[in-house]
Every structure is written in C-alpha cells, then in structure tokens.
Amino acid sequence: MTIGENIASLRKQQNLTQEQLAKALGISAAAVSKWEHNATMPDISLLSPIARLLHTDINTLFSFQQDITEKETDALMEQVRAACESQGFQAGMEQAFGFLNEYPNNPYLKLKTANAPLLYAYTAKEDEEKIFQGWMEKSTALFEEVYQDKNLPDHSYLKEAAAIALSSQYIQAGRLEEAEKLLENVTLERFQTEHMLQKVYLEQGKLKQARNRIKSIQARDFVNLLGDIKLLFDTSIQEGNMEEALKHAEEHYQIRKALPLLVWCHPSELLLKFYLRIGDLGHAMEHFCHFIDEIMETELKSGQNGGIFMDKKLLYRLVAEDELYQPLMAQPEGKKKMDEFRKWSN
C-alpha cells in the first residue's frame, strides 16, 4: 500500500473528508486528493501533523506492505502455534499480537489474531488462568474492532465471522441481549451456526422465538436429510449396488413415516422405484398402491409446506404420464388403483 493509499484509508477510518483534513493541515483539498491518487507526495514537514490527525505514526504512514496476503497471515499464525507449543501460551500470544504492530490495518490478521487465544488455549498451564483471561479480553476487543470496521461491507465474511465469534463469547459471559443482536444480523447458514440464536432465545426465556427458530431449522434439515438419502439411493442404483439401494429406500420410508409434516414427500416412493428397477412387479405393485394412497391422504391446502399449493389433477397427471409406472398401470390391480386416483383428483 502506498503512502497515498494509506492516507486515504486512515482518513476514512477517522471519518474525515479530504476537505476537513486539508483545512486542519492548512492546505487545499486538491493537494490531499493528489496524495491519495499517488500523483504527488506530502511535504516532509507535513508528515508528523498528518500522522497525528490520522491517529497513527510516521512508520505506519510509510508502511508499503500494510496489507499482507491471507496466505502470509496463515503462515504467521503457524509461527504462533509453534511458539505456543514450544515456548508456552504467553510467548505465543505476545508474538501473535505483536504482528499487529507491523500490520495494524489488516482485518484478516486481526481476525486470526483474535482467534489465537481460543485456538491455542490448550497450551496454557493451569496456573495461567489470569493470563489467559487477559488475552481473552484482548481477543474480544479485537473481534469487536473487526465487526465495527466501517471499511468492511456489512455482510462480508470477515465481519460476520467476527460477529459469530463475538456472540459465542457474549453467550459465555451472559451478555445474551448483545449476542442476540449480533446473531439476528448475520447469515447464520454461512457458518453452520443456526442453532446459536435459538439457544440465546431459550436462555432469555423467549420461548416463542425459540420454538419458531427450531421449527424452521428442523423443516429444512428434514428436507436436506431426505434429499441426501435420495441421492445415495440414485448413486447406489447407478453403481449397481442393489443391496445399498434397498437399504436407502427403507431408510427413506422409515424416516418419512416418522415425519408426517413433510406431506409432499411420499414414504413408498423409493421402495416403488427399487422394485421396478429389479423387475419385481409383485412388490412394486404393493408399493405403487401404497404410493397412490399416500398421495390421496395428503391434505393439499394453500399455506402448507411453505405455501406450496399442489393441484389434485396435476398430481394425477404426474403419475399417469410417467413411463416408469406404465407396466403397473397395465395390470388390473394398477388400473383399478388409478381409477380410484382419477376419481379423487376430480
């Protein structure tokens, strides 16, 4: 980062306009603009006043590698791990936080450094509890700094990662309202921490919010679970592993029977496909009849299943026109069941 880019970044962090900085220095706004666009350099006599106004020092102002790469940062953190394990927790933390003196404006380094006391807590000795707590307080402050960084977009990965880490620390400290506020403003699914907000609601006695949160997560998880089983079933079929395919079809049946709220997903579907695949029309017919019954037992109401409305005639056509089921519908038992299905759809 050039000195001009440094001035621009630090100026914005202090919420100063080019005009305000120029006025404080007794120069024109155009001069500041030229610095920030690397057209000219500040006069040497202005370096100390600039550093004071931007709450930094001349060394930082002239730091041309203000931003190190994530790969370089990860390498520094590997040094921290090695120091913790060979020299002790205190030495490792001093090294980790010392890197911030060299690169004070790198948010990724700040996030990694804030994580260091948590990652390497196992190297702290039993009699270092007070020392550990002191580094944890610094960790919290650093997470807060990243989260409040105005140069980061609101839903950037770094800012949301800091929010998740902070909320976890706030929960442990009993600062539940602050944790709730953080969690309600982040993309929880990105970090697979959706249950954190539900836990915060529960701890605060907000039972309605906790229940609604659980239900929304539960429904999604059930859908994903059954979807995964279907993919495993299809994979086993393509591999020719019929034993595994039957196992997945039975898993699908048992789980779906235990979850009546998922009315759009029919328990017998995979068993039906399995027996058709191996040419066992006797068992296939049995599950075909169950499959039709499961469809007809469904109460198709608007607002159910996330507001999806399924038309009865459309459901009938989806089955009647599917080539997979034609061998079954050609038989008397299958034809009779389809007649029953057609009457239901009308």
N, C-alpha and C positions, 0 to 999 in steps of 0.2 A: 504494500500500500504506500503510495507517495505521500509526501507531506501535505499536498493539497487535498487529497482524498481523506487524509487523517483529520485535517481541519474541518472538512465538511461533515464527517461522521461525528466528531466530538461536538461540533456546533449544534447538530440536530439533537444529540443526546441531552444537551443543556437547554433545548427548546429556544434557541436563539435564531433569529433571521440573519441573513447576510447584512442587512441594514443595521440591525442592533449591534452586531459585532463590529462593524465598520465605525459606527458612532462612538462606541466605547474606546476604540483604538485611535480615533481622530483621523480616519482615512475615508476614502469613498467606498461605497458598496461595490462599485465596479472592480476595485482592487481586490476585494475579497473574492469576487466571482472569478477573477483571473487566477488567483491562487488555487481555488478549488477545481478549476478546469486545467490546471497544470500549465497555464500559459506563462505565468511568472512565479517567482519565489518571494516570500515575505522578506523585508529588510531585516538584517540580523538584529537590529535594535528593537524590533517588534516581537521577537521570539518569546522572550520572558513574559511580556504583557499578554500575548496570545495564550500561552500555557496557563497563566493564572486565570484568565477569563474562561478557559475551557476546562478548568479544574484538573489539569494534568501537569506533566513536566516536559522539559525540552527533549529528554531522551525518548519519551513516548511519542512526542510530536514528530521526531525524526525516525521513528521505527518504520523501516521499509518492509518488514515482514510482520505486520500487525496481525495478519490472518495466516495461520498455518493450516494445512490441509487436514481433513479428518484422519487420513492415514497417518500423518505425522503426529497428530494428537493421540491416536491409539497407541503409537509407539512410545510416546511419553508415559502413558498410563501403564504400559507394560513395565517400564522402568520403576514406576511407583509400586506395582505389585511385587517386583523383585526386591525392592528396598524394604517393603513391609515384611516380607518373609525372611530376609537375611539380617536386617538391622532393627526390625521392630516397627510397630504401628506408628509411633510418634515420628520416627525418622521418615517413614513413607509419606505421612500426611504433610510434613514440612516440605518435602520435595514436591508433592502434588500441588499444594497451594503456592509454592514458590514459582512454579511455571506461570502462574497468573501474573506475576510481576513482569515477566518477559512479554506476555501476550494478553494484556488486560481486557482487550475488546473482542475476544473470540468467544462467541456464545457456546459453540460446541465444546471448547475446552472448559468453559465454566460448568457446563452440564456434567461432563465427565469427572471434573474435579469434585463437584458436589456429590457425585455418586461414590467417590472413592472411600469415604468413611464407612459406607454401607457394604461395599464390595469386600473390603479387607478388614472388616471388624473381627474376623476370626483370628487375626494376628495379634489383637490386643490382649494383654495379660489381665488376669483377674483383678490386680491391684491398680489397673489403669482406668477405672470406671469414670473418675472425674475428668481425666484427659480425654477419654472417648466422648463424654458428653460435651466437652468444649468444642471438639471437632464437629460433632453433630450439629451444634448451634451454628457453626460456620457453614456447614452443608446446607442447612435450612435457609440461611441468609442468601447463599449463592443461588439456590433454586428460585428463591423469590426474585432475585435480580434478573435471572433469565426470563422468568414468567412476565416480569414487568418491563422487559426490554421493548421500547417503542419502535425500535428498528426491525423487529421481527413481526411478520404478519400474525394476526390473531390466532389463526388455526394452523400455524406452522408446526412441523413435527417437534422442533426443539422446545417451543413454548408449551405445547401440550404435554410433552414428556416431563417438563419441569412441573407442570400443574399436577400430573398424576403422582409424581414423587412427593410433592408438597402435601397433597391430600392424604397420602399414606402417613406422612409424619404428623400431620394435623390430627388424624384419627387416633394415632397412638398417644398424642398429647391431650386428647379430649376436646380438641378445638373443632367440634363437629359442624357448626354452622359455617365456618370458613372452608372446611373440606367440602361441604355440600355445594357451596357457591362455586368452588373450583370445578367440581365434577359435573355440574349442570351445564358447564360451558365448554366442555371438551368432547372430542369424538372418541367415546369410550371404546368403541369396537376396534379402533385402530390399535389399541394396546391390550385388547382382550381383558379388560378390567371392568366389564359392565356391572359385575356384582358389587363393586365398591360403593356405588351410590345407593344401592338397595340396602347395604349394611349401614350406611350413615343414616338413612331414613329410619331404619329399625332401631338404631341406638338412640335416636331422638324421640322415639315414640310416634313417628309419623307413619302409622300402620297402613293407612290407605295408599299413600305414595309407595310404600314398600311393597304392598301386595300388587299394585298395578305394574310396578317395575319388574317384579318376579314373573308375573304372567306374560309380559311382553317378551322377556328373555326366554321363558320356558317354551312359548309357542315357536319362537324362532329356532331354538335348539332342537325341538322335536322335529321340525321340518328338515333341518340340516341332517339330523341323525337318520331319518328315513331316506332322505336323498342319498346319503352316503351308502346305506345298505343297498339301495337300488343300483348304484354304480358298481358296488362289489359284486352284486348278482350278475350284471351285464358283463363285467370283466371275467368272472368265472365261466360264464356261458361261452365267451369268445375263446377262452383258454381250453375249453372242452372239459373243464373240471366240474362235472355234474354233481359230485358229492358236495363240493363247496357251494355250488349254486343252490342246491336244495337247502343247505344249512342257512344261507342268507334269506331265502324265501320264507323259511319257517321263523327266522328272527323277525322279519318284516311283519309277518302275520301276528306273532305274539305281542310285539310292541304296539302295533296299530290297534289290536283288540283292547289293550290296556289304556289306550288314549282316545276315548270317544269324541273328544273335541275336534279332532282332525277329520272332519266328515268328508272332505274331498279326496282323501287317500283311502283306498279300499283294501282291507286286510288280505283278501284272497287273490289279489292281482298277480303277485309274483309266483305264487303256487300254480295258478292257472297257466301262466306263461311257461313255467318249468315243465309241467306235464305235457303241454302241447309240443314243447321243444323235443322231448324224448319220445313223442309219439304214443303216450299212454292216454288214449282218449277216454277211457273209463274214469280215471282220476281227474282228468281235465274237465270232463262234463260235470262232475261233482263240484269242482271249484268254480266252474262257469256259472252254475246255478246259484252258488253262494255269492259270487261276484255281482250278479244281477240283483239278488235280494239286498245286498249291501247298498247298492245304488238306490234302490227303491225305498229303503228305510231311511234314507237321508232326508232331513227337512231342509229344503232349499229355500232359504229366506234371505232377503236383502239385509246386509249388515253382518251376516255370518261369515266367518273366515276372512276377516279383514275387509268386509264389504263386497266380496265377490258374489255375484248372482249367477247361478247356473240354470239354464232353461231345460226343462224336462225333455222337450223334443230334441234339443241339441244333444243331450246325453244319450238318448236312444239312437240317434244317427251315428254318433261316435262309435258305438258298439256295433250297430247293424252293418255299417260300411267298412268295418275293419276286416281286412283279408285274413288276419290271424285267426279270427273266430269262425270263419265260414265252415270249416269241417264240422264244428259242433252245431251250428245252426241248421245244417243239412239233416241232422238226425232228429227223430221225433221228439225226444226229450228237450233238445235245444230249441227246436221250433216252438214247442209249447211254452217254454220259458220266455222266448222272445215275443210271443203273442201277449203274454201277461205283461211284459215290459212295455210293449206298444200301447196297451190299454192304459197303463199307469201314466205314460207320457202324454196321453191325450186328455 
